Amino acid sequence: MTALTPLLAAGELFPRGVLPYLLGGLLVGAGASVIYLSTGIIAGASTFLESTLSYVSDVDRFNRFKYVQSRGWRVVFTAGIVSGAALWSFLLGPELTAAMPSFASTAGLATEAGAWTTDVQWWRLLGGGVLVGVGTRLGKGCTSGHGVCGVGSVSNTSLVNVATFMAFAIGTAQLVQAVGVSP
């Protein structure tokens, strides 16, 4: 095992430039605010699966009143997340910025191709997805619920959850990289 790789250097904190992260953060915060102010519901994405299963399952857990009552907007919310990412990729994704490097440089966007592909093996994606799913259920929320809405409302539970999952994520990434595993 090699020595642990040092944490990101300051120049690597924003490998795609500052603009995409700033714009994405502002849009996520604005979206969560609009949902909370108009419905009073915290815009967490991890409840989507359970509420969607209420359409096809008779299991009591999936047919709780709050899931059945909110499942329609949760489907729209999740479709918005997916379509927003697709729209971003089509309009300003790496393929387009590679074709227009001067625009990409001015806007602080990356120029590498491959927004729709990954070199990560399917079993790693599946294993990671299962662990994230279990973690969000144990922590009673995900990055959007705790990280955006919970931290934004100074919830003690969310502050502890975000600190915990960020510490484990950073530690796991450092450990995996230190043992030589790469995508």
C-alpha positions in Angstrom: 0.0 0.0 0.0 1.4 3.4 -1.0 1.3 6.4 1.2 -2.1 8.1 1.4 -2.5 10.6 -1.4 -2.7 14.1 0.0 -6.0 15.9 -0.2 -6.7 17.9 -3.3 -4.4 20.7 -4.0 -5.9 24.2 -4.0 -5.8 24.4 -7.8 -7.7 21.1 -8.2 -10.7 22.2 -6.1 -12.6 23.4 -9.2 -11.2 21.2 -12.0 -13.9 22.5 -14.4 -13.6 26.1 -13.4 -15.7 28.0 -10.8 -18.6 28.9 -13.0 -20.3 25.5 -13.3 -20.1 24.8 -9.6 -21.4 28.3 -8.7 -24.2 28.2 -11.2 -25.2 24.7 -10.2 -25.2 25.6 -6.5 -27.3 28.6 -7.1 -29.8 26.7 -9.1 -30.1 23.8 -6.6 -30.5 26.3 -3.8 -33.2 28.2 -5.7 -35.0 25.0 -6.6 -35.0 23.8 -3.0 -36.2 27.2 -1.8 -39.1 27.4 -4.3 -40.3 23.9 -3.3 -40.1 24.6 0.4 -41.7 28.0 0.2 -44.5 26.8 -2.0 -45.3 23.5 -0.4 -43.6 23.4 3.0 -41.9 20.1 1.9 -38.1 19.5 2.1 -36.9 18.7 -1.3 -35.1 15.5 -0.6 -34.5 13.1 -3.5 -34.0 9.9 -1.5 -37.8 9.6 -0.7 -38.5 9.4 -4.4 -38.0 5.7 -4.6 -40.3 4.9 -1.6 -43.0 7.2 -2.8 -42.8 5.9 -6.4 -43.1 2.3 -5.2 -46.5 3.3 -3.7 -47.8 3.2 -7.3 -47.1 -0.5 -7.7 -46.8 -2.0 -4.2 -49.3 -2.9 -1.5 -46.6 -2.9 1.2 -47.6 -0.5 4.0 -44.2 1.1 4.2 -44.5 2.4 0.7 -48.1 3.5 1.1 -47.8 5.9 4.0 -50.0 8.9 3.6 -47.1 11.3 3.2 -45.7 9.2 0.3 -49.0 8.7 -1.5 -49.9 12.4 -1.0 -46.6 13.7 -2.4 -45.7 11.1 -5.0 -46.9 13.1 -8.0 -44.7 16.1 -7.3 -41.8 13.8 -6.4 -41.9 12.2 -9.8 -41.9 15.7 -11.4 -39.1 16.7 -9.1 -36.9 13.7 -10.1 -37.7 14.1 -13.8 -36.6 17.7 -13.4 -33.3 16.7 -11.9 -32.6 14.2 -14.7 -33.9 16.5 -17.5 -31.9 19.5 -16.1 -28.7 17.5 -16.1 -29.4 16.3 -19.7 -30.2 19.8 -20.8 -27.0 21.1 -19.2 -25.0 18.4 -21.0 -26.6 19.0 -24.4 -26.3 22.8 -24.2 -23.0 23.3 -22.3 -21.6 19.8 -21.9 -18.0 18.7 -22.6 -18.8 17.8 -26.3 -20.0 21.3 -27.1 -17.2 23.0 -25.1 -14.7 20.8 -26.9 -16.0 22.1 -30.1 -15.9 25.7 -28.8 -12.7 25.8 -26.7 -12.5 29.6 -26.6 -16.1 29.8 -25.2 -15.3 27.0 -22.7 -12.1 28.8 -21.6 -14.0 32.1 -21.1 -16.8 30.4 -19.2 -14.4 28.2 -17.1 -15.8 25.0 -18.5 -14.0 21.7 -19.1 -13.1 20.6 -22.6 -12.8 16.9 -22.2 -15.3 14.6 -23.9 -17.3 11.8 -22.4 -20.2 13.3 -20.4 -22.4 10.2 -21.1 -19.8 7.5 -20.5 -17.7 6.2 -17.6 -14.8 3.9 -17.3 -16.1 2.6 -13.9 -17.2 -1.0 -14.0 -20.9 -1.8 -13.6 -20.3 -3.7 -10.4 -18.6 -0.8 -8.8 -21.5 1.5 -9.8 -24.0 -1.0 -8.4 -22.1 -1.5 -5.2 -21.7 2.2 -4.7 -25.4 2.8 -5.4 -26.4 0.1 -2.9 -24.2 1.6 -0.2 -25.4 5.1 -0.9 -29.0 3.9 -0.8 -28.5 2.1 2.6 -26.7 5.2 3.9 -29.5 7.5 3.0 -32.1 5.3 4.7 -30.0 5.0 7.8 -29.3 8.7 7.9 -33.0 9.5 7.1 -32.0 11.6 4.1 -29.6 12.3 1.3 -27.4 15.1 0.2 -30.2 17.2 -1.1 -32.4 16.8 2.0 -29.6 17.1 4.6 -26.9 18.9 2.6 -29.0 21.6 0.9 -32.2 22.0 2.9 -31.0 20.8 6.3 -27.7 22.7 6.4 -29.5 25.7 5.0 -32.0 25.7 7.9 -29.2 25.0 10.4 -30.6 21.6 11.5 -28.3 20.0 14.0 -29.2 16.5 12.6 -28.3 17.6 9.1 -25.1 19.2 10.2 -24.0 16.0 11.9 -25.2 13.9 8.9 -23.4 16.0 6.3 -20.2 16.1 8.4 -20.4 12.3 8.8 -21.0 11.4 5.1 -18.5 13.9 3.8 -15.8 12.6 6.2 -16.5 9.0 5.1 -16.7 9.9 1.4 -13.3 11.8 1.5 -11.7 9.0 3.6 -13.0 6.3 1.3 -11.8 8.1 -1.8 -8.4 8.6 -0.3 -8.1 5.0 0.8 -9.3 3.6 -2.5 -6.8 5.8 -4.4 -4.0 4.9 -2.0 -4.4 1.2 -2.7 -4.2 1.9 -6.4 -7.8 1.5 -7.5 -8.8 3.9 -10.2 -11.8 4.1 -12.5 
